[in-house]
Amino acid sequence: MDVDIAEVVPAFTLQGVTQVVEDVLPWAIDPDLAERLWQLSEEMTGVKFTT
């Protein structure tokens, strides 16, 4: 088992559902996309997340 810090994959093309990706895809760590996802989730569920 590899528990090291993953590198970001610079370019990625999906090659099938059985493809194994060992590093992090860029959109998985994008803060702007994360914010958009939270906003969409709140709109769809009607539940506001507050800190």
N, C-alpha and C positions, 0 to 999 in steps of 0.2 A: 504494500500500500504506500502510495506517494503522498506525503502530507506537507510537501514543500509549497511555497507560494506560487500560484500559477501565473504564467505570463499571458498577456493579451494577444489574441490571434489577430494579426494585422489585416488579413484578408481571408474571407471564408466563403466557400461555396458548398451548399448542402449536396451530398452525394448519395443520399438515401437514408432511410430511417434507422438503419443499423450502423451508421457511421459513428465512430467514437471520437469525441473531441476531448483532448486532455487539458486544454488551456481554457482561458476565459474569453468568451465572445464579447466584442466591444459594447454591444447594447446592454449587456448584463451589468455593466458598471457605469452607465451613463446617467448622471444625476437629473438631467432635463427629462429624459424618458421616464425615470422613476417618479418625478413630480407629475407628469402627465398621466401616468398610470394611477396614482393616488387620486387625482382630480376626477378621472373617469370612473374609478371605483366608487367614489363618494356620490357622483351624479347617478350612477346606475343603481346603487343600493339605498340612496337617501340617508345614509349614515355619514355624519361628519366626524373626521378624526381630529382631535385636538390634543395639543401637548401641554 
